[in-house]
Amino acid sequence: MLLLLLEALFAGLLFVGIIWWTMFSGRQGGELPRTDEADQSDRKP
């Protein structure tokens, strides 16, 4: 029973670690600035 709990704890920590890594290991300056072309394509006439 203890082994199952340890395995579940490890899997949960691994899951949280992967989520943390993908969320906070991006570009150093944040997201790239948007260009005018991208801004205009998002707008509806």
C-alpha positions as a printed NumPy array, in Angstrom:
array([[  0.   ,   0.   ,   0.   ],
       [  2.833,   2.358,   0.861],
       [  4.466,   1.663,  -2.499],
       [  1.259,   2.665,  -4.319],
       [  1.077,   5.916,  -2.368],
       [  4.71 ,   6.721,  -3.135],
       [  4.184,   5.953,  -6.803],
       [  1.098,   8.19 ,  -6.914],
       [  3.   ,  10.975,  -5.154],
       [  5.87 ,  10.68 ,  -7.619],
       [  3.485,  10.722, -10.586],
       [  1.733,  13.806,  -9.2  ],
       [  5.023,  15.622,  -8.623],
       [  6.193,  14.695, -12.1  ],
       [  2.934,  15.999, -13.579],
       [  3.189,  19.297, -11.677],
       [  6.851,  19.591, -12.659],
       [  6.067,  19.183, -16.352],
       [  3.277,  21.762, -16.147],
       [  5.556,  24.177, -14.267],
       [  8.331,  23.671, -16.819],
       [  6.082,  24.337, -19.804],
       [  4.485,  27.416, -18.237],
       [  7.548,  29.225, -16.933],
       [ 10.505,  28.258, -19.115],
       [  9.569,  30.372, -22.128],
       [ 11.336,  33.306, -23.704],
       [ 13.456,  35.476, -21.427],
       [ 11.708,  38.705, -22.48 ],
       [  8.225,  37.219, -22.502],
       [  6.124,  36.861, -25.603],
       [  7.226,  38.473, -28.845],
       [  5.543,  41.789, -29.658],
       [  2.674,  41.532, -32.114],
       [  2.997,  43.114, -35.529],
       [  0.408,  45.33 , -37.184],
       [ -0.474,  42.556, -39.641],
       [ -1.369,  40.181, -36.829],
       [ -3.44 ,  42.891, -35.113],
       [ -5.393,  43.615, -38.292],
       [ -6.124,  39.947, -38.994],
       [ -7.738,  39.58 , -35.55 ],
       [-10.147,  42.459, -36.139],
       [-13.447,  41.995, -37.925],
       [-14.586,  44.753, -40.309]])
